[in-house]
Amino acid sequence: MKPTKKWERKAEIPLCVGYSITGEGQMPFPEIVSKYRETIGEVYFSFPGIAGGRSPIGSVSGYTDYDALSILTEEIGAISRMGVKLDLLFNALCNGDDALSVAHERQVISVLEYLYAHGCAPSVVTTASPVTAEIVHRFDAKIDVRASVNMRIASVKGIQYVEHLFDSFCIFKDVNRDLERLSEISEYLHKNGKGLSLLANSGCLRACSMQTFHDNAVAHESGIMTKENLSWAGVSGCRTYLSNPAHWAAFLQNTWIRPEDIHHYAGLVDSIKLATRMHALPAMVIDAYSRGSYSGNLADLFEPGHGPTFAPYVIDNDKFPNDWFEKTTSCDKNCEKCGYCESVKERVLVNSEEM
């Protein structure tokens, strides 16, 4: 492993990082935020027991950890007192039978009331549900209601259908490397007084045909984990696909953005979202994107992380060609007829002992 570079802030766009409840032996998340306060503008989090785009905190296989709520309240409150905006997630793709229910409205309102009463009032609420968006607007019109990346909004037309419900948009990951499309979206949103963010470090496959199944399964994970499930079944089809070395170039064809390339999005987006809620080392990810540089296995920065997939090889971030960003943001994404990423794979894929 190469030595860590001296601190050099290159990120010009505020980072929106995912809260990870502090576990035993970990640096408390408020300390991580304090350390990188210069670059962090928002912290997003889910409420214990609430379905979302990731596993619900405080609930595992039917078991509820009641300490999770007190820990979250204390840590989120500390982050809020630093002047960092809080972003509450109601971003499950499926709310089941409660999608239109009074019970769902009561649940959303009760969570908001709890947070307001405990000094953790969110400035932003991110949701994939138009119903939830309306509920939040009715509760407090000052809250910025943000369209979740899970809605897969990828065009001005897609925005126009729901722009009366949302104040800002976390755009579909597949647009990250389409600068022409992103510029059109940015111009439209900013002309209409709305905000734009993107998720920079998703490990998901581009144009993934399994995403709807995966997102729905995650939304119902608390129930799924109480069942007797098939031993061979899982929700992450990407891991199966990438287990074949013949498919490894697909990893490079995905939607992630290297820390070194974040500065290219200045003037286009208002915030950069980082997936760190379920990451084993959230401080490492935040450090890399705060610095705008990273020396190590690039696959380790993403969520889901695919580092073990390539073992004993790694994706050496220092070996990317100088034209990487230009090539991957100007191509037609017709990967079947292009060999660029395949050639880059041969360059960046190295034995871990060589790093």
Buried (B, 14 or more C-beta within 10 A) or exposed (E): EEEEEEEEEBBEBBBBBBBBBBEEEBEBBBBBBBBBBEBBBBBBBBBBBBBBBBBBBBBEEEEBBEEBBEBBBBBBBBBBEEEBBBBBBBBBBBBEEBEEEEEBBEBBBEBBEEBEEBEBBBBBBBBBBBBBBBBBBEBEEEBBBBBBBBBBBBBBEBBEEBBEBBBBBBBBBBBBBBBEBBEBBBEBBBEEEBBBBBBBBBBBBBEBEBBEEBBBBBBBBBEEBEEEEEEEEEBBBBBEBBEEEEBBBBBBBBBBBBBBBBEEBEEBBBBBBBBBBBBBBBBBBBBBBBBBBBBBBBBBBBBBBBBEBBEEBBBBBBEBEEEBBEBBBEBEEEBEEBEBBBEBBEEBBBEBEEB
